[in-house]
Amino acid sequence: MAFPKEEVPDKDYLFLRVPKSLVNPDGTCDPAAFLPHGEGANAGMSTNWAKYSTAEDTRRIAKAQPPENYGVLQLLAGAVRAIKSLVVDHTPRDHNRAHTDVLNTKAPRIRIEMSRQFKAWEIKPPRKGA
């Protein structure tokens, strides 16, 4: 089933799954947590739109590691868009209506800015080594 593409309002939240290996001892994210995935025009930082997902659902769909190895960061769509060059693009998948890419996160300065700005954990990550 194909879901329609929608505009994500600035007031809505996105959930970003972050592995514990990318969480600093002070609880902030390493800038690498904001790297895009994919190639070329399909490269984006994968998130879930809170309109169609929960933080727990976002954590549960992890494939690389068990879900309990991840925290889930909350990003306000308008705050993402306020960072120069970033685009919030709802890209629903057949199996995930909530899927939303954040585009243009490749530049190190952008990822550093995101790591400084976004610190609200919806689900706190486990400590490294735990």
Residue, then its C-alpha position, 0 to 999 in steps of 0.5 A: m500500500a502506497f501512502p501519500k506524501e505530506e508536508v510535515p508541519d513545523k510544530d510536529y516532531l520527528f524521532l531519530r533512532v541513535p545507537k548507544s555507540l554514538v552517544n557521548p558520556d554527557g548524554t549528547c549525540d556525536p555528530a555522526a548520529f546525524l549522517p545521511h544514509g543512502e546514495g546521491a538523491n536518495a541520501g537522507m537522515s532517516t527519521n519517523w514523523a510522530k504523527y504516524s509513529t511513536a518513539e518506541d515504534t521507531r526504536r523497535i524497527a532497528k535492524a543492525q542491533p537489538p532495539e534496546n541498544y538505541g535511544v530515540l531523540q526528538l527533533l522539532a521539524g521547524a527547528v530542523r528547517a531553521i538550520k540553513s540548508l536542511v529540508v524535512d521530506h516526508t518519504p513514506r515507505d510501504h511498511n512505514r507511513a511515518h518515514t521522513d528524511v532530513l536532507n543535506t546533513k552531510a556537511p560536518r558543520i551541519r551535523i555539529e550544529m545539530s548535535r548542539q541543538f538537539k538534546a531532548w531524548e524521548i527514550k534515553p539511550p543505554r550507557k556504553g558498555a551496558 
